[in-house]
Amino acid sequence: MSSSAKNPGKLWCKINVCGQNYEVRLVDKDDTKDIDGCEGLTIHTKNMIYIKDNLAPDRQDDTFIHEVLVHALLEASGASHVLREHLKITEEQWEHFEELLARLYSPALLSLLKTSNLIKLPEKPESVVREMGLKQKAAKRKKNK
């Protein structure tokens, strides 16, 4: 495991979303089981965002936008509660709706933000970039065997 169970993976960046301080961490399957079956995960009660460390850089960027500008922003702003009440849907129905919204909205938002140079995504620490490259090379070697 790359770090303690309390803070799995490697720190990518810290961000403030509507006054809530979140950590964005790059994790692999050995760091936490929370991310099984997902490319990213936002845990609002811990102000923590996990993103798989073995994704292609463009997928990581997309997942960053998906988790931060949709899931974290909707929760931290209170919009998720207001919308759920307004739509008169259950928590489970809201979770499905929010994920659908995130999947439809985040690629377009990422494209807009990148092409217009409105934002620059946080740089990954050099040690994380090196480790990701080594993991990708090892995965390619394993696949080619």
C-alpha positions in Angstrom: 0.0 0.0 0.0 1.4 3.4 -1.0 0.4 5.2 2.2 -1.7 4.8 5.3 -5.2 3.3 5.2 -6.6 6.7 6.2 -5.1 8.4 3.1 -4.6 5.8 0.4 -2.6 6.4 -2.7 -0.6 9.4 -3.6 -1.7 13.0 -3.2 -2.3 14.7 -6.6 -3.6 18.0 -5.3 -5.8 19.8 -2.7 -8.7 21.8 -3.9 -11.4 24.0 -2.3 -14.9 23.3 -3.5 -17.4 25.8 -2.1 -15.4 26.2 1.1 -14.8 22.5 1.5 -11.2 21.4 1.3 -10.8 18.2 -0.7 -7.8 16.0 -1.3 -7.5 14.4 -4.7 -5.5 11.2 -4.5 -4.3 8.8 -7.2 -4.9 5.2 -6.1 -4.6 1.7 -7.4 -6.6 -1.4 -6.5 -4.1 -2.2 -3.7 -4.6 1.2 -2.0 -8.3 0.9 -1.5 -11.2 -1.3 -2.4 -13.6 1.8 -2.5 -12.7 2.4 -6.1 -13.4 -1.1 -7.4 -15.4 -0.9 -10.6 -14.9 2.9 -10.9 -12.3 5.3 -12.5 -12.9 7.8 -9.8 -14.9 8.2 -6.6 -15.9 11.2 -4.4 -16.4 10.5 -0.7 -18.2 13.6 0.6 -18.0 12.7 4.2 -14.2 12.5 4.1 -13.7 15.4 1.5 -11.7 12.9 -0.5 -11.6 12.2 -4.2 -9.9 9.0 -5.5 -8.8 8.6 -9.1 -7.3 5.5 -10.5 -3.6 6.0 -11.1 -3.3 3.7 -14.1 -5.6 5.6 -16.4 -4.3 7.4 -19.5 -3.6 11.1 -18.8 -6.7 12.2 -20.8 -8.9 9.8 -18.9 -7.5 11.1 -15.6 -8.3 14.6 -16.6 -11.8 13.6 -17.6 -12.2 11.8 -14.3 -10.9 14.8 -12.4 -13.5 17.0 -14.0 -16.2 14.4 -13.5 -15.5 14.0 -9.8 -14.7 17.7 -8.9 -16.9 19.8 -11.1 -19.9 17.5 -11.0 -20.0 15.3 -7.9 -18.1 17.4 -5.4 -19.5 20.7 -6.6 -23.1 19.5 -6.6 -22.7 18.2 -3.0 -20.6 21.1 -1.6 -22.8 23.7 -3.1 -26.0 22.1 -1.7 -27.4 21.8 -5.3 -27.8 18.0 -4.9 -30.2 18.4 -2.0 -32.1 21.2 -3.6 -32.5 19.3 -6.9 -33.4 16.0 -5.3 -36.1 17.7 -3.3 -37.3 19.7 -6.3 -37.4 16.6 -8.5 -39.1 14.6 -5.7 -36.8 11.6 -6.1 -35.3 9.1 -3.7 -31.6 9.1 -2.8 -31.0 6.1 -5.0 -32.8 7.7 -7.9 -30.7 10.9 -7.4 -27.4 8.9 -7.4 -28.4 7.4 -10.8 -29.4 10.8 -12.1 -26.2 12.5 -10.8 -24.0 9.9 -12.4 -25.8 10.2 -15.7 -25.5 14.0 -15.6 -21.8 13.7 -14.7 -21.1 11.3 -17.6 -22.9 13.5 -20.1 -21.6 16.8 -18.8 -17.9 16.3 -17.8 -16.4 15.4 -21.3 -18.0 18.6 -22.8 -16.9 20.7 -19.9 -13.4 19.4 -20.0 -13.2 20.1 -23.7 -14.5 23.6 -23.2 -12.1 24.4 -20.4 -9.0 23.0 -22.1 -9.6 24.5 -25.6 -10.5 27.9 -24.2 -7.5 27.8 -21.7 -9.9 28.8 -18.9 -8.3 26.4 -16.5 -5.1 24.4 -16.2 -5.5 21.1 -14.4 -3.1 20.5 -11.5 0.2 19.0 -12.3 0.9 15.6 -10.8 3.9 15.4 -8.5 7.0 14.1 -10.4 7.2 11.0 -8.3 3.7 10.1 -9.3 4.4 10.7 -13.0 7.4 8.4 -12.8 5.6 5.7 -11.0 2.6 5.9 -13.4 5.1 5.5 -16.4 6.7 2.4 -14.8 3.3 0.8 -14.1 2.1 1.4 -17.7 5.4 -0.1 -19.1 5.0 -3.1 -16.8 1.3 -3.6 -17.8 2.3 -3.5 -21.5 5.1 -6.1 -21.0 2.6 -8.3 -19.1 0.0 -7.9 -21.9 2.6 -8.8 -24.6 3.6 -12.0 -22.9 
